[in-house]
Amino acid sequence: MRTTRYFALPFSRDWQGQLLPGLAIECAGGRAAVVQAHALAEQNPGAIAFFRGGASDADECEPAEILASFGEVPEDLSYL
């Protein structure tokens, strides 16, 4: 069975000014992830909303797809 999971991920800066990912917040759906990411970006340098799909009975999942980006976000998000 295929499942899709939605997340909002904030970014903060370290002491050298590098953007670092915070803790991802799982959301009920795509719209909720976008709203949550927007709210997180008001308190952080930036945030994204993204989703991942995959089989619920396997450990493998598809690459993340960005739904929305707010504020300052790293260019390379391949680690998602």
C-alpha positions in Angstrom: 0.0 0.0 0.0 1.3 3.5 -0.9 1.4 6.2 1.6 2.3 9.9 1.5 3.6 11.8 4.5 3.7 15.6 4.8 6.2 17.7 6.8 7.2 21.2 7.7 10.9 21.8 8.3 12.4 25.0 9.9 15.9 26.2 9.3 18.1 28.1 11.8 21.6 29.5 11.7 24.6 28.3 13.5 27.3 30.6 15.0 29.0 30.9 11.6 25.8 31.8 9.8 25.2 28.4 8.1 21.6 27.3 7.6 20.8 24.2 9.6 17.7 22.0 9.5 15.6 21.8 12.6 13.2 19.1 13.6 10.6 18.2 10.9 7.0 18.4 12.0 4.7 15.8 10.5 1.4 17.3 9.2 -2.0 15.9 8.3 -1.8 17.0 4.7 -0.2 19.2 2.1 -2.1 22.3 3.0 -1.4 21.9 6.7 2.3 21.5 5.9 2.4 24.7 3.9 0.6 26.6 6.7 2.9 25.2 9.4 6.0 26.0 7.3 4.8 29.6 6.8 4.3 29.9 10.6 7.8 28.4 11.3 9.4 30.9 8.9 8.0 33.8 10.9 10.1 32.5 13.9 13.1 31.2 12.0 15.2 32.4 9.0 13.2 30.0 6.7 11.2 26.8 6.4 9.9 24.4 3.8 6.9 22.2 3.4 7.5 18.9 1.7 6.1 15.4 1.2 7.5 11.9 0.6 5.7 8.9 -0.8 6.4 5.2 -0.6 5.2 1.8 0.3 4.0 1.5 3.8 5.3 -2.0 4.1 8.9 -1.1 3.0 11.6 1.0 4.4 12.3 2.7 1.1 10.6 5.9 0.1 10.6 8.2 -2.9 12.7 11.4 -3.0 11.1 14.4 -1.1 9.1 16.9 -3.2 9.0 20.5 -2.0 5.5 22.0 -1.7 6.5 25.5 -0.6 9.5 27.5 0.6 9.6 30.5 2.9 12.5 32.8 3.8 16.1 31.6 3.6 16.5 28.0 2.7 19.6 26.1 1.6 20.0 25.5 -2.1 20.9 21.8 -1.6 18.1 19.9 0.0 19.2 16.5 -1.4 19.5 15.1 2.2 15.7 15.1 2.6 
